[in-house]
Amino acid sequence: MTRTANARPLRPGKARLLFAGVLVLLLTLVADVVLRDGLARLSDLLFDAFQRSAPRTASADPGVVVVDIDEASLQRVGQWPWPRDQIGQLVDTAGQLGAAAIAFDMVFTEPDRTSLGPQLQRLRAQGLDIRLPPQLALDNDALFAATIVRHPVVMGVAPADEVGRELPPPLAGLSFAGTDPRQYLPAVRGGLSNLPVLTAAASGLGSFSFPPAHDNIIRSMPLVTAAAGQLYPGLGVEALRVAQGASGLVLRSTDASGERGGGPLALMSVKVGALELPASGHGHLRLHYSGMPHMSVIPAWQLLQSDAARLAAKVEGRIVLVGTSAIGLRDIVATPLASAAPGVNVHAELIDQALNQQFLQRPDWARGAEVLVAVLGTLLLLLVLNGSRPLLSSAVLLGLLVAVLGGAWWAYRRHAWLLDPLPAVLCLLAVFLTLLPTLLFIGNREKRFVRSAFGRYLSPALVERLSHDAQALKLGGESRPITVLFSDIRGFTALSENLSPDALTSLLNRYLTPMTDVLLAHEATIDKYIGDAIMAFWNAPVDIAAHPRKACLAALGMVAAVDALNRESGGAIRIGIGLNTGEACVGNLGSQQRFSYSAIGDTVNLASRVEGLTKFYGVTVLVTGAVKMQATDLAFIEVDRVRVVGRSEPVVLHALLGNADLVADPAFQQYAQAHAQMLARYRAAEFDAAALALQVLREFPVAASLAALHDRYADRLEQLRAQPPAQWDGIFTATAK
């Protein structure tokens, strides 16, 4: 199993892999900061999906109602714009029905062309002499203003950079906790407002402009808008102020306590009456949509009918929003819950959330928590990638992604927190997709190395197992329990002298091939061939369960294979096999230029000595007591207690005669008992009795294969009987290897 040193698989160290992963992590976090605006779009889509899956719990009895100028109202009342006196009638009816506030999600920028005054002037200019009763109202805008002044009405303004018209001053008083938001909120130059007569009559003035979005989905609404040096409350905020009878708003900035954090100034909250609305970003409120399924929507035409009093239960005590769902009036917007919804419903959502104090929030610590989760999750993935297979790493990645997304979902459902999982998801994917190809390349290179290095020395099943778990292969030395086998051909030297080199090579190939097949079939690692000798071991480089027993079965298989070879070829090959088990050092041994995977140590040396003693005792398979103790179901007889060359401690040797079938044979059981009795008399220095017991042993059928062993004991007993030793311990000391 020899390989050149430069053919070793070079798995990168853990430190290098961790360093590469941490570098990718840091680069991804930097990219997340640099590309935050673009990545925020993906986060918005995820939070939209959250809202569609679990909308805000809708109020069973909302404090807001929508008066809808819908298609049916346009058909009944007439084309828009309606005469202002009719709109005044609508306001008057709503006010009389007990509306807490009436807010218009629209702006009246031009005089009413249907007023009688302008019409009368045009007719008179044409020479017509028209006289009208003096009590007849000629200005619909004045009539509308007169109606507005009698009720809590909020008129709308539309701040915009595209329109440079001057806006009237806001009607809500403003007080500041911290820096004036006009110093840090983005501002527009002007916008659209109502006729001065209408503004002067109103109780409130609120902005209804929707903030621009990259995909035109309305996810938030400004609580206040800076325009032309003024701050205008949102339409919903102003409606809440008027409904509560509050005189103004309290705007709280991040430096309200007199302390500045590390971030820029921002609006934290807006307090309107008894209600407080949290702000995020540029003074916006992130809307938590419910769809308002229980909100009353009254077609505008119904408030213009004579029996409008029947609507009192729907209007009384509620904020009335006047808007339109008519397609032609172009106030249709997209929300996370619907691709097309009346814009007035967005204001209704804001009011309902404020009244019920149900808000989506992004805690101050959110960004830090997101980065921390990204770092910890990615480091965990790196540790798994560094020590696991790609399949397990993929499973861990999937688990981490599910955990991150599940945590964001749990935070949304449980606390209405918006925690962005995208930074962690990006970091996990970036590290995984960057390092996985490297790991796959290294893994394939390791598999190729293992297959090439061990393919001829391990069974295919073990090679495949080792190639899929290359970490089980330690290319340095390691101490582990193994079972070692040595075998050789008896009388091979004399045999080789009578054969030509070609014939000798053919003989060895015919012998070694079936021996190798048997060893590989029993999961052995073949260490080396030394002429006719074979060295093999078990439990390295991969773990092998019950390896002493498998080694014994392999030895029996080798004996059977030699018998079959002799029958086929007419030869008379005889082999000897020695087995021992214990701790040994295994690994790549050799020089920098050349090395081999092998085992060394006392366990190996003893196995070699045991194999050498098979010639002395005339048995085919000889094992140590350590092997026999772990294969008790096989047929053994004790051979001797021997001090082998190079060891002072004696070793108990056993002859392996067969498998479990032989153990069950009554004849073998009787022989084993008689053999044990003979050894007991021999060790008790009862040499005459031992000699008689030996004669009995020769009569058993199994004794035919142990004749040489019996002869060895017969000679030894004869000498001991002739010259009894002064000190006797029953241990034989070997003088040759």
N, C-alpha and C positions, 0 to 999 in steps of 0.2 A: 504494500500500500504506500508506495513511494511517490512523492510529489515534489516538484521544485518549489522553493520558498515563495517565489513571486506568483504562484498559482493559488495562494490562500485567498479566501473570501475576505474582503476588507469592509466590514460593517462600520459605518461612521460611529464615532463615540457619542455617548449620550450628551456630552457637553456641546458638541458641534451641532447635533440635531436640535437640542433645545435652543442654542444660540440662533440657528436659522429660523426656527419657529417664532422665537421672540422678536426677531427682526421683522418677519412678515407681519406679526401682530402690531408692532409699532407703526409700520408703514400703513397698515390698514386703518389704524386709529387716526393717523395724520390725514389720510385720504378722506376719512369720514368727516373731519373738521373742514377740510378744504372744499369738499363737494357736498357740504351739509344741505345747501339749498336744493340741490338736485335730489339727494337721498331723502330729504323730507317729503318729497312727493310720494315715494314708496311707502313711507311711514303713514302718510295721510290715507293712502289706499287701504293699508292694513287697519287703521282705526275706523275707516268707513265700513270695512267688513265687520268689525266688532259691533258697530252700531246697528248694522242690518241684522246681525245674528241676535243681538240683545238690545233692543231700543230702550230708552229711558222709560221707566214705569209711568204710564200716562195718568194724569190727574182724573179722578172720576167726575169731578165737578170743577172744571177750569175757571179761573177768574178772568178769562178773556173770551170775547166773542168777535167773530169776523162778520162784517157787513160786506157782502160780496157783490160788486158790480159785474155780474156774470153775463153770459150770453142771453139767458132768459130775461134778465133785467133790461138789456139793450133792446131786445125785441119788444118788450112791453112799454118801456119809457121812451125809447128813441135813441138815435145815434149819439155817441159821445163826441164832444163834451155836452153834458146836460146843462140846461139853464141853472145859474147859481141859486136862483130862488128855490128850485127843486132840491138842490143839495142842502140848502138851508132848511127846507122842510124835513129832510132826512135827519139832519142834526137835531132839529127841534123835537122830532118824535123820539129819537134815542135819548135825548136829555130828559124829556118828560117821563120816559119809561124808567128812569133812575140810573142811567149809565154813570159809573164812577169817573170815567174820562172817555173822550172821543178823540181818536188820533187818526189823522189822514196819512195814508201811505201814498201820497201824491202831492204835487205842487201846482198851485194856480198862479202861473206867472203872467198871464195876459188878461186884460179885461174881458168880461163876458160879452160876446158879440150879439147875443140874443137879447140884451137889455133894450128896453123901449127907447131910452134916451138917444143912443147912437142911431137907432133906426129912424127915430123921429127927425133928427138933424139931417139925415141923408134925404129923407122925403121932402123936408122943407127946402133943402138946397135945390131940389128939382122943381120948386115953384108951387108945391102943394101947401094949402093952408089947412093944417090939421090942428085941432084943439082937443086936449084930453082933460078929463076931470083932474082937478088939482091933487086929490088924494091918491091918484094912481102912481105907484112907484115906477120910476123910470130907470133906476140903476139896480140891477140884480146883485152886483157885488156889494152894494151898500146893504141890501136886504140880507145877503149872506153874512156880512160882518155883524149886522145887528143880531142875527141869530147866534153867531159864534160867541158874542160877548155875554150872552145869557147862560152859557153852558161851559163846562170844563173841557175846552177843546184844545188839542195839540195840533198845530199845523206842521207840515213837513218842509224841510229844506234839503237840497241835494248838493253838498259840497263837491267840487270837481275842479281839476286843473284845466280841463278842456273848456270850461266856461269861466270867463273872467269877471262876471258881474259881481257887484258888491253885495255882500250879505248883510241882513239886519243884525243887530246885536242879539245874543241869546237872551231868553227870558228867565232862565234859571240862574239863581245866585250860585256862585262857586266859591268854595273855600278849599285850601290846600293843606294837607298834612305832608310836609316835605316840599320838595322843589315844585314849582309851577310846571305842569306837564307841557305847557307851550314851549318850554325850553328844550324838550327832548323828543316830543312826538312829531312824526312827519306831518307836514302841513301842506295844504293846497291853497291856490291863489284866490279862489272865489267859488261860485256855484250858482244854482238856481234857487230862487226864493219866491214867496207869494207876493201878491199885491200888497203894498204897504197898509191899505185899509184892513186887509184880512189879518196881517201880522199884528197890527195894533190891537185887534179885537181878541186875539188868541190868549189862552192861559199858559201855553207852552209852545216851544219851538224845538223840534227834534230832527236829527239827521236820519234819513232813511236810505242813504246810498250804501250799496253792497261793496265790500272790499274786493279788489281784483284777485282772481285766483288763476293758477296756471291751467286748470282744467274746467274753470267756470263753476265749480261746485262750491256752494256756500257752506263753509265749515265754521266760520266765526263771524261775529259782528262787533264793530267798534262800539265801546261804551261811551266814548267821547271822541270827537273828531276835531282836529285843529285846522282852521280855515281862516285865512286873511287876518291872522292875529287874534282870533277868537276861538273859544272851545264850545262846541255844540254837543249836547247830550244826544245819544242815539234815540230814535223815535220811541222804542220800548222803554228806555230809561226815563225819558221825559214824561211818558204816559204814566209810569209808576209814580213819579214825583207829583204830578197833578192829581192823580187819583188819591194819594195820601194827604194832599193839601200841604206838602212840604214846600218850603220857600227856595231851597237850593240843594246842592250836592256837595259831598265831601270827597275829594280826590286824594287818595293816599299813594305816595311814591315810595320807592325802596329806601329812601333816606329819611323816612318819616320820623324815626327814632333818634335822628341826629347822628346815626352811624352809617358809614358807607361800606358796602361789601366790595368784593373784587370786580363785580360786573358793572355794566353801564346802568345808568338811571332807567327806571321803567315804572310804569303805572301798576300798582299792586291790586288796588280795589277801588270801587266807587260805591259810596254809601248814599242811598237815596231813601230818605225817611227812615223807617225802621228796618229797611232791607239793605244788605251789603252784597255786592256782586264782585267776585274775584276777576282780576284782569290778567292777561298774559300777552306776551309779545308787545305789539305797539298799541296797548290799551284795548285789546280785543277780548271778548268772552268767547271761549270755545263752546259751541252749542252742542248740547246733548239732546239729540232729537228723540221724540216719542212718536211723531206722526200726528199727535193731537186727535186721537180717534173719538174722544168724547166732547170735543169742542163744538159748540153750536156755530153753524155757518148760516147766516140769514141772507137770502137774496135781497139786494137793495130795493127791488120793486115792492117787497112786502112792507117795508117801513113807510112807503108812500101811499099805502092803501088806508082807507078809512077805519078798518078794523085792526090796525097795527097794535092796539092795546093788548091783544092776545099774546104778543111777544114779550110782555113785561117780565115773565119768569126767566127768559133767556138773557135779558139785558140788565135787569136791576142789579146794581152793585158791582157790575163787571166793567172792565175796560173794553171799549168798543173800538176795533180797528176797522177802518174803512179802506178797502183795497179792491183789486180786481183780479179775476181769474180768466177774463175774456182774452182769447188768444190775440185778437187784433190790437189790444191795448199794451201788449208786449211787456207784461210784468210776470213772466214765467221764468223760474230759476231751477237749477239742479241742486239737490241736497244729497247727503249720504244715503237717505232712505228712498229718494225718488228722483228720476231723471227729469221730471217736469212737475213743478209745484208752484202755486201762487206765491209771489214774493211776500205778500202780507202774512202768510203763514209762518215765515221765518221770524218776523217780529213777534208773532203770537207765541212761538216756542221760547223766545228769550223771556217774555213776560211771565210765562208759566213757570219756567225754571226759577226765576227770581222770587216769585210768590211762594214756591215750594222749597226754595233753597236747595235745589238739586243741580249740582254743577259737575261738569268734567273739569278735573284739575291736573295740572302738572306740578308736582311738588318741587320745592327749591332744590332738593337733593337728587332729583331724578337723573340729571345728566351724570353726576358722580356715580350713582348706583349703576347706570347703564354701562359706563366704562369699567367699573369694578367687575360686573358680571361678565363682560366681554373678556377681561384679562384672566379672571379665575377660570372661566369655562375653557378658554383657549389653552391655558397652562395644563389643565386636566387632560384635555385632548392630546396635547403634546406628550404627556407622560404615557398615555395609552398607546399613541403612535410609536413611541420609542421602544415599547416592550411587547407589542402585540401584533397579531397578524392583521392584514388589511381588512378582513371580514369583520373581526371584532372591533377594529378601529371605526369602521363604517357604522356598526351598530351603536357604538358609543357616540359618534357624531350625531346620528339620528336621535338618540336619547337626549343629548344636550340641546339640539334644536327644538325638540318637543318640549323640553323643560323651560327653555327661554321663552318660546312662544306661549306655552301654557302659563308661565308666570305673568307675562304681560296680560293675557286674557283674564287670569285670576285677579290681578290688580284692577283691571277695568270693571269686572263684574262685582267685586267685593267692595271696592273703595272708590270707583269711578275715577281712578288714576290713569293717566296716559303715560305709561312707561314704554319707551321705544325699544323693541327687541332687535332692531335692525343693526346697530353697532356690533352686538354679540354675534348675530347671524353672519354678518359679513366677515368678522374676524375668524369665526370657526370655519367657514367655507374657504376663506383665503388660505389659512394655514393647512387645512386638509388637502385642498386641491393643489397646493404648492408642494407639499411634502410627500403626498401619496405616490406620485410617479417615481420619486426617488426611492421610496421604500419598496415599491414594486420592482424597480430595476435591481435594487440590492437583493431583494428576496429571490428573484429569478436567477441572479448570479450565484447566490448561495446554493440554490437548488441544483444548478448545473455543476457547481463544485462538488456538492455532496454526492450526486449521482456518478460523477466521474471518479471521485476519490474512493467511494465505498461500493460502487456497483458490482465489483468482482469479489467483494469480501463479505457482503451481507446479502440476505435474501431480498428479493424485490420488494416484499411487503415492508421490511424494515428500512430499506433505502427510501421508499416513498414516505414512510412515516418520518424519517429523519429529515428529508428534504422539506417537508411541510412544517417542521419544528426545528429549524437549524439552531435555535438557542439551546437545544438539548445537547448539541455538540460543542464541547469546550476544547478549543484548539491548543490550549496549554495543558499542563499536567493537572490531574485531579485525583484525589484518593476516593475510591469507591469499592464496595464489595463486588467481587467477580468470581466466577467459576472458571478455572483454567483446565484445558485438555491438552495433553501431549500424546502423540501416537507415532509409532514407526513400524517398519516391517522387520520381522525377526530374520536374522541372518542375511540382511540385505547386502552387506559387503561381499560375502562369498558368492551370493547370487549375481552381483554385478560383474564379478571377475570373469564369469563364464558367458557374458552377453556382449554383443557389439554395441557401440554407442547408439545406433538406430534402434536396436532391439530393446536396449535399456530405456531409451526415451519412450518408446511405445508402451513398454510395461508400466512405467511410471504414470503416463497419461491415462492408461486404462485403469490403473489403481486410484489415482488421485481424483479422477472425475466423479466416480460414485461416492467417494469419501466426502468430496466437496458438496455434492448434492444432498447427502444426508445431513451434513452440518448446517447448511443453509436452510434446509427444511425445518431444522430445530432451532432457528433464530440465533445461530452462532455468528460471531465475528471471527473470520479467519485472519489470524495475525500474519503467518508466514508459512512457506514451504521451505524446508531445508533438506534437499534430496528427497528421501522417502518419508521424512518426518513432517508432521503437521502440528502447528500450535494454533489453538483457537481459544476463545473465551466468550463468556456471556455477561450481560448486564452493562455493556459499554459498546458503543457510545450512547446507546439508548437503554432505558430501563427495560428489563425482562423479568416478568414475574416468575417466581419459583425456578430460578435459573439453575440451581444444583440438580433438581430433578430432570429438567430438560437436557442438561449435559449428560446425565446417566442414560436417558433414553436415546440420545444421539450416539453414545458409545455402543449401546446394544444394536442400534441401527447400522453402525459401521461394521460390527462383527457379522451381522446378517448379510451386509453388502459384500464383504470379503468372501463369505461362503458361496454366495451366488456367483461371484466372479470366478472362483475356483471351479465351480461346476461347469461354467460355460467354457473356460479356457483349458480345463484339465490341469491347472496349476495347483500349487500347494503353498500359497502365500499365507503366512501367519503374522498377526500383528499384536502389539501390546499397547494398551491405553492406560494412562494415568490421569486421575482427576483430583483436584483440590479446590477448595473455596475459601475465600477470606478477603481482607483488604489488600488492594494493590494500587499502584500509581499507573494511570492510563492517560494517554494523550499523544501528541505529536513529539516524537523523540528523534533526535538526530542533530545534524548541523544546520547552519544557515543555508547551506547549498542543497542539502538533501535530508529529508526526514521521513518518518513513517509513523503511522498510528499503531501503538503497541502498548504492552503492559509490562511493568517490571516490579520487582519486590519479592519478599520472602514467599508470598503465596505462589508466585510463578515458579520460583526455584524449587519449592517443595513438590509442586505438580510434576516438574521434570524428574526429580528424584524418584517419585512414586512410579512414574512410567518406566524408569530404569529398573526398578525392583520387580516389575512383571516378569523379566527374564529369570531373575533369581528364584522367584516362587513358582514360575511356570503357569501363571494365570493370565488370562487375556485382558481383563479389565480390573484395575486395582484403584481403589478410592480411599481417601482419608475419612476419618470418623466424622469430620465436619460436613462432608458431603452426604454420608450415610444418614446423619441425623435429620437432613432436610428432604430425604427421599425414602421415608420409612415404609412405603407401600411396595417397594421393589425387593427382589430376592438378593440378599447379601449373606455372606458368612464372614466372620472375622478371620483374618489370616495371621496377623502377628502384631506385636508391639516392637517398633523398630526405632533405633537412633540412626537417622540417615546422616550422610556425610555433610558436615557443616552445621549441624544442629545438635544441641545437647539434650533438648527435651524430646522424649520419645513420641512417636506418632502411631496411632492405632490404624492399621490398614485392613480394609475389607475387600473381598472379591465380589464383584457384581456378576451374578450368574443369570439373571433373567428379570422379567417384568412381574406384574402383579399376578398373572396366571400361574407362574411357577410358585409364588408364595402360597397360593391356595392349594397346591398339590400336597397331599398327605405324605408322600414319599420324601419330598423335600423337607417338610416340617420335621419328620423323624431324623433325617440326616443332619439338619441344622442343630437339632437338640443333641444328637450324638457328638457332633463336631464341637459344640460348646463344652460338653463334658470332657472331651479329650483335652481341650485347651485349659480347662480348669485344673485337671490333674497335672498337666505339664507345668503350669505356673506355680502349682503347689509343691513342685519338685517330686511328685509321685511319678517318676519316670517309667517304672515298670507298668503301673496301671495305665499311664498314658500310651505306652506301646501297645498294650492289649486293646485299648479303645481305638487306636489307629487301625489295627487289624479289622475291627468291626466296621470302621468307616469305609474300608475298601470294598465291602460287600454291597453298598448302596449303588443303585444305577447311576446316580448323579456323580459318583466318584470317578467315572471314566474320564470326565473332563478335568478332574483335579488330581490325576495320578502324579504329576510332577510335584505338586504341593505335598502330597502324602509321602512321596519319596524323600523330599527335603526334610520333613519332620522325622521320617524313619532314620535317616542318617544322623540327624541331630540327636535323637533320643539314644541311638546306639553309642554315640560318643559320651553323652551325659551319664549313661548307665555304666560305661567303662571308667570314666573319671568324674565322679560327682563333684560339682563346684563347691568351694568353701562358702561363697556368698552367692545367693541366687535371687534375682528379681524378675525373672521371666522376660526380660527385654533383650532383644537381639540388636547388636550393633553392626550396622553395615559398614563395610570397608571400601566399597566401590560405588561410584555414581550410577 
